[in-house]
Amino acid sequence: MEQVQWKVEGMHCANCASAINKYLQKKGAANITVNPIDGDVRFDLNGGATKQQLSEGIESLGYKVQSSEYSKAPAKKFLFNAILSENIHRLWFCLPFTLLLMLHMFGIHIHFLMNPWVQLFLALPVYVVGMMSFGKSALRSLRNRMPNMDVLVTIGSSAAFIYSLIGTIFNLGQGFMYYETTATIITLVSLGEYLEHTSIKSTQRALNALVKSQKVMANMIGFDNDYKEVILPVENTQLRVGDLVLIRTGEQVPADCKILWGEAHVNEALLTGESIPVHKRQKDPIVGGSIIEEGTLKAQVIAVGDDTVLSNILNLVKRAQGEKPPVQKMADRISAVFVPAVLGIAIVTLVANWIVVGAFTPALLRAIAVLVIACPCAMGLATPAAIAVGLGRGARNGILFRNSKSLELFKDIRQVVFDKTGTLTTGKFQISGFSSQIAEEEFKRIVYSLEKYSSHPLAKTIANEWRVANEIRWKKIEEVKGKGMVATDTEGNQYALGSHKLVPGLAAGENHNIYLVKNSELVGWIDLADELRPESKYIVQYLGSKGIKTILLSGDRYEKTKSLADKLGIGEVIAEQSPEQKLEKIEELTNQQPTIMVGDGINDAPALAKATIGISMSEASQLAMQSASVVLMSSGLNKLPLALGLGRHTYLTIKQNLFWAFAYNIVAIPIAAVGLLGTYGPTYGALIMGLSDVVLAINSVRLFVKKVQ
């Protein structure tokens, strides 16, 4: 199954995104996400239509597939059409004509401007420009059976224009002259769309900052004919895995690299949100986008392009933005029937007011006001706008939400389950003691040869401290989750290295961390000491202050786990659990009430996936990070309160946006229908409608600065 990612131009609202989504579903694509805010379209091909057919199909709907090799060459545009392709250009073109037509509304009466043919001359260019934009969009949406807001604008402005044109041709007098209504609708809607698109784009501010950091100049190290180093300035997009680069103080790391020479203090705030520089030395990895605050490094490129950490973060965030959380589904159902419903209300308004008022003209103006004041876009953009800001702020502060659903789920969380090792503790162990019944060198050799294949924090510590050159080559070796390593050498000897669960009955007293067994006989044991994360106690206290219960779930012995829980103030302890038991316990807790699981190891991965929300840290195993809904990119748990607060306040913002979208239409449409907007109802309606989406966007942008903890 091939993954496809395209950038599609021409999407203006959620209806546009729905049209593309439905088309791709119809053609057999899977895992479809369409983001109307930035035009990002992602889906999986599963043997149905080809990429070329899908690209041509999307373009037949009226959109432009910008990043597809199969997209059609752009059609030549007339100069007039090309210049007026943007909302701001249409606005500046239409504004002078509209202002002249509106002068009488401000009490300025110029005799020749009241001539019907002069008004037709002034309104005609505005109407033509409006139909080139709104009219084409309306026809396209009707063809796709997804009527959008432009249908209402087109019908409203056309009704006023045709009514006025009939009055002009048959010389029916000033009572039929409403050219200014046509012009103001088109001009003010263009203004509203410009403000809407500008404000909605601002919701992408944090994400755009990450995108900009992807392209920088790099100092690539080359060699001349005399094998002397030569510095070659190149764009980082030209770098390849294995290239050597020089990075100096103040420069940005151009790609993911491994340090070969030098030491430096590196600011990773772009990715982790932590402004305190991290000390890096030889063999340490450095992430592309980081800034060298002090020092000079020579490094080897280990990942470029889409394989870098920054690119993966951007791709995950963009995919999450295209997803729809459950709260949006009701709004989508209403949006699908909103335009036909408004057309029905407009017809009823026309007929009812004609009967009640006894005159066609005011009835028509009220019906037009209903058409232009209605705003289906607000309902479609309520969720994407808030999610864009929430995910963007999270990414900027080192919190990676892997899906948008997790943002909504945070509101219900009532308990948090912590793993012990590497989560509440640093996972940076030291060997505090060991005992062996064989020679020390041979004991260390066997232990190293086993532990080098494990991803557990304890194993990594031992492998680093007891590294040897003449390691054992195993015939068979495997890691048993939650227990340890099991191996067989070429002579058929069987070895086991791990917790007391791996050697039941052989672990004397069961009070050591790791035991080594050869052919079912105990060979020795190892003790390790771990240190508590400095922020762990504060995090537990913070959660308690919010009424959230904390639980410590560990595979370690009960005595050690209980001692740690008492230090931190965690009330419930569940110890000596295998990965299978952890999974069962998390399932049980999640069924009781919404639960967060915070863990970092391979043995935590199933539990992370089963919890309501799984949270992992950047130092965690790849399996744990892939199983988690949220990844804390900074070291430790410091960002956990921000993740909780951001999730809750993003959901709160979505609810506020949806309330505004529904309340606006529920209030505005009846006001327009009964004529409370007065003679210039269509004008006021167009202005109010244009500003309604701006209010929604401004409310979403507040999330960038809003205190959420």
C-alpha positions as CSV (number, residue, x, y, z in Angstrom):
1,M,0.0,0.0,0.0
2,E,1.6,3.2,-1.2
3,Q,1.3,6.4,0.8
4,V,0.6,9.6,-1.1
5,Q,1.0,13.2,0.1
6,W,-0.1,16.1,-2.1
7,K,-0.5,19.8,-1.7
8,V,-3.9,20.9,-3.2
9,E,-4.7,24.5,-4.0
10,G,-8.2,26.0,-4.2
11,M,-9.7,24.7,-0.9
12,H,-11.5,27.5,0.9
13,C,-13.6,25.7,3.5
14,A,-14.5,22.4,5.1
15,N,-17.0,21.6,2.2
16,C,-14.0,21.7,-0.2
17,A,-12.1,19.2,2.0
18,S,-15.2,17.0,2.2
19,A,-15.6,17.0,-1.6
20,I,-12.0,15.8,-2.1
21,N,-12.4,13.3,0.8
22,K,-15.5,11.8,-0.7
23,Y,-14.0,11.6,-4.2
24,L,-10.9,9.7,-2.9
25,Q,-13.1,7.3,-0.8
26,K,-15.2,6.6,-3.9
27,K,-12.0,5.7,-5.8
28,G,-10.9,3.3,-3.1
29,A,-8.2,5.3,-1.3
30,A,-7.7,4.6,2.4
31,N,-6.6,6.5,5.5
32,I,-7.6,9.8,3.9
33,T,-6.8,13.1,5.7
34,V,-7.6,16.4,4.1
35,N,-6.6,19.7,5.8
36,P,-8.6,22.7,4.4
37,I,-6.3,25.1,6.3
38,D,-3.0,24.3,4.5
39,G,-4.2,22.2,1.6
40,D,-2.4,19.1,2.8
41,V,-3.9,15.8,1.4
42,R,-2.7,12.4,2.4
43,F,-4.0,8.9,1.6
44,D,-3.0,5.3,0.9
45,L,-3.4,3.7,-2.5
46,N,-4.6,0.2,-2.2
47,G,-4.7,-1.0,-5.8
48,G,-7.7,1.0,-7.1
49,A,-7.2,4.1,-9.2
50,T,-3.7,5.2,-10.1
51,K,-2.1,8.4,-8.9
52,Q,-2.5,10.0,-12.3
53,Q,-6.2,9.2,-12.4
54,L,-6.8,10.5,-8.9
55,S,-4.8,13.7,-9.6
56,E,-6.8,14.3,-12.8
57,G,-10.0,13.6,-10.9
58,I,-9.2,16.1,-8.1
59,E,-8.4,18.7,-10.8
60,S,-11.7,18.0,-12.5
61,L,-13.4,19.0,-9.3
62,G,-11.8,22.4,-9.7
63,Y,-8.7,22.1,-7.5
64,K,-5.0,22.2,-8.4
65,V,-2.8,19.3,-7.3
66,Q,0.4,21.4,-6.8
67,S,2.8,18.7,-5.8
68,S,1.8,15.8,-8.1
69,E,3.8,14.9,-11.2
70,Y,0.6,13.9,-12.9
71,S,-1.1,17.3,-12.5
72,K,-2.1,19.1,-15.6
73,A,0.0,22.1,-16.8
74,P,-1.7,25.2,-15.6
75,A,-4.0,26.7,-18.1
76,K,-3.1,30.1,-19.6
77,K,-5.1,32.8,-17.8
78,F,-6.2,36.0,-19.4
79,L,-4.2,38.9,-17.8
80,F,-7.5,40.3,-16.3
81,N,-8.3,36.9,-14.7
82,A,-4.7,36.3,-13.5
83,I,-4.5,39.7,-11.8
84,L,-7.8,39.1,-10.0
85,S,-7.2,35.6,-8.8
86,E,-6.6,36.6,-5.2
87,N,-9.2,38.0,-2.7
88,I,-7.1,41.1,-1.9
89,H,-6.7,41.9,-5.6
90,R,-10.5,41.5,-6.2
91,L,-11.2,43.7,-3.2
92,W,-9.0,46.6,-4.5
93,F,-10.5,46.3,-8.0
94,C,-14.1,46.3,-6.8
95,L,-13.7,48.9,-4.0
96,P,-13.7,52.1,-6.1
97,F,-16.8,51.1,-8.1
98,T,-18.6,50.1,-4.9
99,L,-17.7,53.3,-3.0
100,L,-19.2,55.4,-5.9
101,L,-22.4,53.3,-5.8
102,M,-22.6,53.7,-2.0
103,L,-22.2,57.5,-1.9
104,H,-26.0,58.1,-1.6
105,M,-26.0,55.8,1.4
106,F,-23.8,58.4,3.2
107,G,-26.0,61.3,2.2
108,I,-23.8,62.4,-0.7
109,H,-26.0,62.8,-3.8
110,I,-24.3,63.3,-7.2
111,H,-26.9,63.7,-9.9
112,F,-25.3,61.7,-12.7
113,L,-24.4,58.8,-10.4
114,M,-28.1,58.3,-9.8
115,N,-28.6,57.5,-13.5
116,P,-29.5,53.8,-13.9
117,W,-27.2,53.3,-16.9
118,V,-24.3,54.8,-15.0
119,Q,-25.0,52.6,-12.0
120,L,-25.1,49.6,-14.4
121,F,-21.8,50.6,-15.8
122,L,-20.3,50.8,-12.3
123,A,-21.8,47.6,-11.0
124,L,-21.1,45.4,-14.1
125,P,-17.3,45.1,-13.6
126,V,-17.9,44.2,-9.9
127,Y,-20.5,41.6,-10.9
128,V,-18.3,40.0,-13.6
129,V,-15.4,39.7,-11.2
130,G,-17.7,38.2,-8.5
131,M,-19.0,35.6,-10.9
132,M,-15.5,34.7,-12.1
133,S,-14.7,33.8,-8.5
134,F,-17.9,33.1,-6.5
135,G,-20.0,32.0,-9.5
136,K,-17.4,29.5,-10.7
137,S,-17.0,28.1,-7.2
138,A,-20.7,27.8,-6.8
139,L,-21.2,25.9,-10.0
140,R,-18.3,23.6,-9.1
141,S,-19.8,22.9,-5.7
142,L,-23.2,22.2,-7.2
143,R,-21.7,19.8,-9.7
144,N,-20.0,18.0,-6.9
145,R,-23.3,17.9,-4.9
146,M,-21.6,19.8,-2.1
147,P,-23.1,23.3,-2.2
148,N,-21.0,25.8,-0.4
149,M,-21.3,29.4,0.8
150,D,-20.5,30.8,-2.7
151,V,-23.9,29.4,-3.9
152,L,-25.6,31.7,-1.4
153,V,-23.4,34.7,-2.4
154,T,-23.9,34.1,-6.1
155,I,-27.7,33.8,-5.8
156,G,-28.0,36.8,-3.5
157,S,-25.8,39.1,-5.7
158,S,-27.3,37.8,-8.9
159,A,-30.9,38.4,-7.7
160,A,-30.1,42.0,-6.8
161,F,-28.3,42.6,-10.1
162,I,-31.0,41.0,-12.3
163,Y,-33.7,42.8,-10.5
164,S,-31.9,46.1,-11.0
165,L,-31.1,45.3,-14.7
166,I,-34.8,44.6,-15.4
167,G,-35.7,48.0,-13.8
168,T,-33.0,49.7,-15.9
169,I,-34.1,48.2,-19.3
170,F,-37.8,48.8,-18.7
171,N,-37.2,52.2,-17.1
172,L,-39.1,51.3,-13.9
173,G,-37.6,54.0,-11.8
174,Q,-35.3,54.3,-8.7
175,G,-37.4,51.8,-6.7
176,F,-35.7,49.0,-8.8
177,M,-32.1,50.3,-8.5
178,Y,-30.1,48.0,-6.2
179,Y,-26.9,47.8,-8.0
180,E,-25.1,48.9,-4.8
181,T,-26.4,45.8,-3.1
182,T,-24.8,43.6,-5.7
183,A,-21.5,45.5,-5.5
184,T,-21.4,45.7,-1.7
185,I,-22.1,41.9,-1.3
186,I,-19.3,41.0,-3.7
187,T,-16.8,43.5,-2.3
188,L,-17.5,42.9,1.4
189,V,-17.5,39.1,0.9
190,S,-14.1,39.4,-0.8
191,L,-13.0,41.5,2.2
192,G,-14.3,38.9,4.6
193,E,-12.6,36.0,2.8
194,Y,-9.3,37.9,2.7
195,L,-9.6,38.5,6.5
196,E,-10.7,34.9,7.1
197,H,-7.8,33.4,5.1
198,T,-5.3,35.7,6.7
199,S,-6.5,35.0,10.2
200,I,-6.8,31.2,9.6
201,K,-3.2,31.2,8.2
202,S,-2.1,32.7,11.4
203,T,-3.2,29.5,13.2
204,Q,-0.3,27.8,11.3
205,R,2.3,30.2,12.8
206,A,4.0,27.7,15.0
207,L,4.1,25.0,12.3
208,N,5.5,27.5,9.8
209,A,8.3,28.3,12.1
210,L,9.3,24.6,12.1
211,V,9.0,24.5,8.3
212,K,11.2,27.5,7.8
213,S,13.9,26.0,9.9
214,Q,14.2,23.1,7.5
215,K,16.0,25.0,4.8
216,V,19.4,26.6,5.8
217,M,22.9,26.8,4.3
218,A,25.4,24.1,5.5
219,N,29.2,24.1,5.6
220,M,29.9,20.8,3.9
221,I,33.5,19.4,4.4
222,G,35.2,18.3,1.2
223,F,38.7,17.4,0.2
224,D,41.0,18.8,-2.5
225,N,43.6,16.9,-4.5
226,D,46.1,17.2,-1.6
227,Y,43.5,15.7,0.8
228,K,43.1,19.0,2.6
229,E,39.8,20.0,4.0
230,V,37.7,22.4,1.9
231,I,34.5,24.1,3.2
232,L,31.8,24.1,0.6
233,P,28.7,26.2,1.3
234,V,25.6,24.3,0.1
235,E,21.9,24.3,0.9
236,N,21.0,21.5,3.4
237,T,18.6,20.0,0.9
238,Q,21.7,19.0,-1.1
239,L,23.2,17.0,1.7
240,R,23.3,13.2,1.7
241,V,23.7,10.6,4.4
242,G,27.4,10.2,5.1
243,D,28.4,13.8,4.2
244,L,30.6,15.7,6.7
245,V,29.7,19.1,7.9
246,L,31.2,21.9,10.0
247,I,28.9,23.7,12.4
248,R,30.1,26.8,14.3
249,T,28.8,28.9,17.1
250,G,25.5,30.6,16.2
251,E,24.8,28.3,13.3
252,Q,21.8,25.9,12.8
253,V,22.4,22.2,12.6
254,P,21.5,21.5,8.9
255,A,20.4,17.9,9.2
256,D,20.3,15.1,11.8
257,C,24.0,14.4,12.5
258,K,26.4,12.4,14.7
259,I,29.3,14.4,16.3
260,L,32.7,13.2,15.1
261,W,34.8,15.9,16.7
262,G,34.3,18.7,19.2
263,E,32.0,19.7,22.0
264,A,29.2,22.3,22.0
265,H,26.2,23.6,23.9
266,V,23.2,23.0,21.7
267,N,19.8,24.8,22.0
268,E,17.1,22.4,21.0
269,A,14.2,24.7,21.9
270,L,12.8,24.4,18.4
271,L,12.0,20.8,19.0
272,T,11.8,20.4,22.8
273,G,10.6,23.9,23.9
274,E,13.5,23.9,26.4
275,S,15.7,27.0,26.1
276,I,18.5,25.6,28.3
277,P,21.4,24.4,26.1
278,V,22.3,20.8,26.2
279,H,26.0,19.8,26.3
280,K,26.9,17.5,23.4
281,R,30.2,15.7,22.8
282,Q,31.8,13.1,20.4
283,K,29.4,10.3,19.3
284,D,26.3,12.2,20.5
285,P,23.5,12.7,18.0
286,I,22.3,16.3,17.2
287,V,18.9,17.0,15.7
288,G,18.5,19.2,12.5
289,G,17.1,22.6,13.4
290,S,19.0,22.9,16.7
291,I,21.3,25.9,17.2
292,I,24.9,25.7,18.3
293,E,25.1,28.4,21.1
294,E,28.8,27.7,21.9
295,G,31.4,25.5,20.4
296,T,32.5,24.1,17.0
297,L,31.6,20.7,15.7
298,K,32.5,18.4,12.9
299,A,29.7,15.9,12.3
300,Q,28.5,13.2,9.9
301,V,25.0,13.4,8.4
302,I,22.9,10.5,9.5
303,A,19.4,11.5,8.1
304,V,18.2,14.0,5.5
305,G,14.9,15.1,4.0
306,D,11.8,13.2,5.1
307,D,13.9,10.9,7.3
308,T,14.9,13.6,9.8
309,V,13.4,14.0,13.2
310,L,12.0,17.5,12.3
311,S,10.4,16.2,9.1
312,N,8.8,13.3,11.0
313,I,7.4,15.7,13.5
314,L,6.0,18.0,10.8
315,N,4.4,15.0,9.0
316,L,2.8,13.7,12.1
317,V,1.4,17.1,13.0
318,K,0.1,17.7,9.5
319,R,-1.5,14.3,9.5
320,A,-3.1,15.0,12.9
321,Q,-4.4,18.3,11.6
322,G,-6.2,16.6,8.8
323,E,-8.1,14.2,11.1
324,K,-11.5,15.0,12.5
325,P,-12.1,14.4,16.2
326,P,-15.6,13.1,17.2
327,V,-16.8,16.6,18.3
328,Q,-16.6,17.8,14.7
329,K,-18.9,15.1,13.3
330,M,-22.1,16.8,14.3
331,A,-21.0,20.1,12.7
332,D,-20.1,18.2,9.5
333,R,-23.6,16.6,9.3
334,I,-25.2,20.1,9.7
335,S,-22.8,21.7,7.2
336,A,-23.8,19.1,4.6
337,V,-27.5,20.3,4.6
338,F,-26.9,23.9,5.7
339,V,-26.8,25.6,2.2
340,P,-30.0,23.9,1.0
341,A,-31.7,24.7,4.3
342,V,-30.7,28.4,3.9
343,L,-32.0,28.5,0.3
344,G,-35.3,27.1,1.7
345,I,-35.4,29.8,4.4
346,A,-34.7,32.5,1.9
347,I,-37.6,31.4,-0.3
348,V,-39.9,31.3,2.7
349,T,-38.7,34.7,3.7
350,L,-39.4,36.1,0.3
351,V,-42.9,34.7,0.1
352,A,-43.8,35.5,3.8
353,N,-42.6,39.1,3.6
354,W,-44.2,39.7,0.3
355,I,-47.5,38.6,1.8
356,V,-47.0,40.4,5.1
357,V,-45.4,43.7,3.8
358,G,-47.4,43.7,0.6
359,A,-44.4,44.7,-1.5
360,F,-42.0,42.6,-3.5
361,T,-38.8,44.8,-3.2
362,P,-38.4,44.8,0.6
363,A,-39.3,41.1,0.6
364,L,-36.5,40.4,-2.0
365,L,-34.0,42.5,0.0
366,R,-34.7,40.5,3.2
367,A,-34.4,37.2,1.3
368,I,-31.0,38.4,-0.1
369,A,-29.9,39.4,3.4
370,V,-30.7,35.9,4.6
371,L,-28.6,34.4,1.8
372,V,-25.5,36.5,2.4
373,I,-25.6,36.6,6.2
374,A,-25.6,32.8,6.6
375,C,-22.2,31.4,7.2
376,P,-21.6,27.6,6.7
377,C,-17.8,28.1,6.7
378,A,-17.7,28.9,10.4
379,M,-19.1,25.4,11.3
380,G,-16.6,23.7,9.1
381,L,-13.6,25.7,10.3
382,A,-14.4,25.6,14.0
383,T,-12.4,22.5,14.7
384,P,-9.6,22.7,12.2
385,A,-8.6,26.2,13.3
386,A,-8.4,25.3,17.0
387,I,-6.6,22.0,16.3
388,A,-4.1,23.8,14.1
389,V,-3.2,26.1,16.9
390,G,-3.2,23.4,19.6
391,L,-1.0,21.0,17.6
392,G,1.3,23.9,16.5
393,R,1.8,25.2,20.0
394,G,2.4,21.7,21.2
395,A,5.0,21.0,18.6
396,R,6.7,24.4,19.3
397,N,7.0,23.4,23.0
398,G,8.2,19.9,22.5
399,I,4.8,18.1,22.7
400,L,4.0,15.9,19.8
401,F,0.3,14.9,19.5
402,R,0.2,12.0,17.1
403,N,-3.5,12.4,16.4
404,S,-6.1,15.1,17.0
405,K,-8.4,12.7,18.8
406,S,-6.1,12.8,21.9
407,L,-6.7,16.5,22.2
408,E,-10.4,15.9,22.8
409,L,-9.8,13.0,25.2
410,F,-7.7,15.0,27.6
411,K,-10.9,16.7,29.0
412,D,-12.1,13.4,30.5
413,I,-8.9,12.2,32.2
414,R,-9.3,11.3,35.8
415,Q,-6.2,9.1,36.5
416,V,-2.6,8.9,35.4
417,V,-0.6,5.6,35.5
418,F,3.2,5.9,35.6
419,D,5.8,3.3,34.8
420,K,8.8,3.5,37.1
421,T,12.1,2.9,35.4
422,G,12.9,5.7,32.9
423,T,9.7,7.5,33.5
424,L,9.6,8.7,37.2
425,T,13.3,7.8,37.4
426,T,16.0,9.0,35.0
427,G,16.9,5.6,33.7
428,K,20.5,6.5,34.1
429,F,21.7,3.6,36.2
430,Q,25.0,2.8,37.8
431,I,26.2,-0.7,38.8
432,S,26.2,-0.6,42.6
433,G,27.4,-4.1,43.2
434,F,27.7,-7.6,41.8
435,S,28.6,-11.2,42.8
436,S,29.8,-14.1,40.6
437,Q,30.6,-17.7,41.1
438,I,33.0,-17.7,38.0
439,A,35.9,-15.5,37.1
440,E,35.0,-11.8,37.0
441,E,36.2,-11.2,33.5
442,E,34.2,-14.2,32.2
443,F,31.1,-13.1,34.1
444,K,31.3,-9.6,32.6
445,R,31.9,-11.0,29.1
446,I,28.7,-13.2,29.3
447,V,26.6,-10.4,30.8
448,Y,27.8,-7.9,28.1
449,S,27.2,-10.4,25.3
450,L,23.6,-10.8,26.4
451,E,22.7,-7.2,27.4
452,K,24.0,-5.6,24.2
453,Y,21.0,-7.0,22.4
454,S,18.5,-5.6,24.9
455,S,16.7,-2.2,24.7
456,H,16.0,-2.0,28.5
457,P,17.6,0.9,30.4
458,L,19.2,-1.5,32.8
459,A,20.8,-3.5,30.0
460,K,22.1,-0.4,28.3
461,T,23.8,0.7,31.5
462,I,25.5,-2.6,32.0
463,A,26.5,-2.9,28.3
464,N,28.1,0.5,28.4
465,E,30.1,-0.1,31.6
466,W,31.2,-3.7,30.9
467,R,32.0,-3.4,27.2
468,V,34.4,-6.1,26.0
469,A,36.0,-6.9,22.6
470,N,35.7,-10.7,22.6
471,E,32.0,-11.0,23.0
472,I,30.2,-14.3,22.6
473,R,28.6,-15.2,19.3
474,W,25.2,-16.7,20.1
475,K,23.5,-19.4,18.1
476,K,20.1,-18.1,19.3
477,I,19.1,-15.1,21.4
478,E,15.9,-13.4,22.2
479,E,14.4,-10.8,24.6
480,V,11.5,-11.9,26.8
481,K,9.5,-8.8,27.6
482,G,9.3,-8.0,31.3
483,K,11.8,-10.7,32.2
484,G,15.1,-10.5,30.4
485,M,17.4,-12.2,27.8
486,V,17.6,-15.9,26.9
487,A,20.3,-17.3,24.7
488,T,22.0,-20.4,23.5
489,D,25.7,-20.6,22.5
490,T,27.3,-22.7,19.8
491,E,28.0,-25.5,22.3
492,G,24.4,-25.7,23.4
493,N,24.8,-24.0,26.8
494,Q,21.6,-22.1,27.8
495,Y,21.9,-18.7,29.4
496,A,19.2,-16.5,31.1
497,L,19.8,-13.0,32.3
498,G,17.1,-10.9,33.9
499,S,14.8,-10.4,36.8
500,H,13.8,-12.9,39.4
501,K,10.8,-13.9,37.3
502,L,13.2,-15.4,34.7
503,V,14.9,-17.6,37.4
504,P,12.1,-18.7,39.8
505,G,13.4,-20.7,42.7
506,L,17.1,-19.9,41.9
507,A,17.1,-16.2,42.9
508,A,18.2,-16.4,46.6
509,G,16.1,-13.9,48.5
510,E,15.0,-12.2,45.3
511,N,16.4,-8.9,46.4
512,H,18.8,-8.2,43.5
513,N,18.1,-6.5,40.2
514,I,19.5,-8.9,37.7
515,Y,20.4,-12.6,37.9
516,L,22.6,-14.7,35.5
517,V,21.8,-18.4,35.1
518,K,23.7,-21.0,33.0
519,N,22.0,-24.3,32.3
520,S,19.5,-23.7,35.1
521,E,22.2,-22.9,37.7
522,L,22.6,-19.5,39.3
523,V,26.0,-18.0,38.3
524,G,25.7,-14.5,39.8
525,W,23.7,-11.3,40.3
526,I,24.0,-7.6,39.7
527,D,22.6,-4.6,41.6
528,L,22.0,-1.2,40.0
529,A,21.1,2.2,41.5
530,D,18.7,4.6,39.7
531,E,18.0,8.2,40.5
532,L,14.6,10.0,40.8
533,R,13.8,12.6,38.2
534,P,13.9,16.0,39.9
535,E,10.5,17.0,38.5
536,S,8.7,13.8,39.4
537,K,7.4,14.9,42.8
538,Y,6.1,18.2,41.4
539,I,4.3,16.4,38.6
540,V,2.6,14.1,41.1
541,Q,1.6,17.0,43.3
542,Y,0.3,19.0,40.3
543,L,-1.9,16.1,39.2
544,G,-3.2,15.8,42.7
545,S,-4.1,19.5,42.8
546,K,-6.2,19.0,39.7
547,G,-8.1,16.1,41.2
548,I,-6.3,13.5,39.1
549,K,-5.5,10.2,40.8
550,T,-1.9,8.8,40.3
551,I,-0.9,5.1,40.1
552,L,2.5,3.5,39.9
553,L,2.6,0.4,37.7
554,S,5.9,-1.5,37.5
555,G,7.4,-4.8,36.8
556,D,9.9,-4.2,39.7
557,R,9.6,-5.8,43.1
558,Y,6.8,-4.4,45.4
559,E,9.2,-3.2,48.2
560,K,11.2,-1.0,45.8
561,T,8.1,0.3,44.0
562,K,6.3,1.1,47.2
563,S,9.3,3.0,48.6
564,L,9.4,5.2,45.4
565,A,5.7,5.8,45.6
566,D,5.9,6.9,49.2
567,K,8.7,9.4,48.3
568,L,6.5,10.9,45.5
569,G,3.1,10.8,47.3
570,I,1.6,8.2,44.9
571,G,-1.3,6.5,46.7
572,E,-1.7,3.3,44.7
573,V,1.1,0.8,43.8
574,I,0.8,-2.1,41.4
575,A,4.1,-4.0,41.2
576,E,5.7,-7.1,39.8
577,Q,3.7,-7.0,36.7
578,S,4.6,-8.6,33.4
579,P,3.8,-6.8,30.1
580,E,0.7,-9.0,29.7
581,Q,-0.4,-8.2,33.3
582,K,0.3,-4.5,32.7
583,L,-1.9,-4.6,29.6
584,E,-4.7,-6.3,31.5
585,K,-4.4,-3.8,34.4
586,I,-4.5,-0.8,32.0
587,E,-7.5,-2.2,30.2
588,E,-9.3,-2.7,33.6
589,L,-8.4,0.9,34.7
590,T,-9.4,2.4,31.4
591,N,-12.8,0.6,31.5
592,Q,-13.4,2.2,35.0
593,Q,-12.6,5.7,33.9
594,P,-10.5,7.6,31.2
595,T,-6.8,6.9,31.9
596,I,-3.4,8.2,30.8
597,M,-0.5,5.7,30.7
598,V,3.0,7.3,30.9
599,G,5.9,4.9,29.9
600,D,9.0,4.5,27.9
601,G,10.1,0.9,27.5
602,I,9.3,-1.9,25.0
603,N,7.3,-3.7,27.8
604,D,5.2,-0.6,28.1
605,A,4.2,-0.4,24.4
606,P,1.0,-2.6,24.6
607,A,-0.2,-0.7,27.7
608,L,0.5,2.7,26.0
609,A,-1.6,1.6,23.1
610,K,-4.5,0.3,25.3
611,A,-4.8,3.4,27.5
612,T,-7.2,6.2,26.7
613,I,-4.1,8.3,26.1
614,G,-0.6,6.8,25.9
615,I,2.3,9.3,26.7
616,S,5.9,8.5,25.9
617,M,9.1,10.5,26.1
618,S,11.7,11.2,23.5
619,E,14.3,8.9,25.2
620,A,11.8,6.0,25.0
621,S,12.1,3.0,22.7
622,Q,10.8,3.4,19.1
623,L,8.1,0.9,19.8
624,A,6.9,2.8,22.9
625,M,6.9,6.1,20.9
626,Q,4.9,4.5,18.0
627,S,2.4,3.1,20.5
628,A,1.8,6.4,22.3
629,S,-0.7,9.1,21.4
630,V,1.5,11.9,22.7
631,V,5.3,12.1,22.8
632,L,7.1,14.5,25.1
633,M,10.1,15.6,23.1
634,S,12.0,17.3,25.9
635,S,13.8,15.3,28.5
636,G,11.7,14.2,31.5
637,L,8.1,14.9,32.5
638,N,8.3,18.7,32.7
639,K,5.9,19.2,29.7
640,L,3.2,16.8,31.0
641,P,1.2,19.6,32.7
642,L,1.4,21.7,29.5
643,A,0.2,18.7,27.4
644,L,-2.8,18.1,29.8
645,G,-3.7,21.8,29.8
646,L,-3.2,22.2,26.0
647,G,-5.5,19.2,25.3
648,R,-8.2,20.5,27.6
649,H,-8.1,24.1,26.4
650,T,-7.9,23.0,22.7
651,Y,-11.2,21.1,23.2
652,L,-12.6,24.1,25.1
653,T,-11.7,26.3,22.1
654,I,-13.4,23.9,19.7
655,K,-16.6,24.0,21.8
656,Q,-16.4,27.8,21.9
657,N,-15.9,28.0,18.1
658,L,-18.8,25.6,17.5
659,F,-21.0,27.5,19.9
660,W,-20.2,30.8,18.0
661,A,-20.8,29.2,14.6
662,F,-24.2,27.8,15.6
663,A,-25.3,30.8,17.7
664,Y,-24.3,33.2,14.9
665,N,-26.4,31.5,12.3
666,I,-29.3,30.9,14.7
667,V,-29.5,34.6,15.6
668,A,-28.3,36.3,12.4
669,I,-30.6,34.5,9.9
670,P,-33.9,35.3,11.7
671,I,-32.8,38.9,12.2
672,A,-32.2,39.3,8.5
673,A,-35.5,37.4,7.7
674,V,-37.7,39.8,9.6
675,G,-36.0,42.9,8.3
676,L,-34.3,44.2,11.4
677,L,-31.2,45.0,9.3
678,G,-33.2,47.7,7.5
679,T,-33.1,48.9,3.9
680,Y,-29.4,48.0,3.6
681,G,-29.8,44.5,5.0
682,P,-27.8,42.7,2.3
683,T,-24.9,45.2,2.8
684,Y,-24.8,44.7,6.6
685,G,-25.3,41.0,6.2
686,A,-22.3,40.6,3.9
687,L,-20.2,42.6,6.3
688,I,-21.3,40.6,9.3
689,M,-20.8,37.3,7.5
690,G,-17.3,38.3,6.5
691,L,-16.3,39.1,10.0
692,S,-17.9,36.0,11.6
693,D,-15.0,33.7,10.5
694,V,-12.5,36.2,11.7
695,V,-14.0,36.1,15.2
696,L,-13.6,32.3,15.1
697,A,-10.0,32.5,14.0
698,I,-9.1,35.1,16.6
699,N,-10.5,32.9,19.3
700,S,-8.4,30.0,18.0
701,V,-5.2,32.1,17.9
702,R,-5.7,33.0,21.6
703,L,-4.4,29.5,22.3
704,F,-0.9,30.6,21.3
705,V,-0.7,32.9,24.4
706,K,-3.5,31.5,26.6
707,K,-2.4,30.2,30.0
708,V,-3.4,26.5,30.0
709,Q,-1.7,25.1,33.1
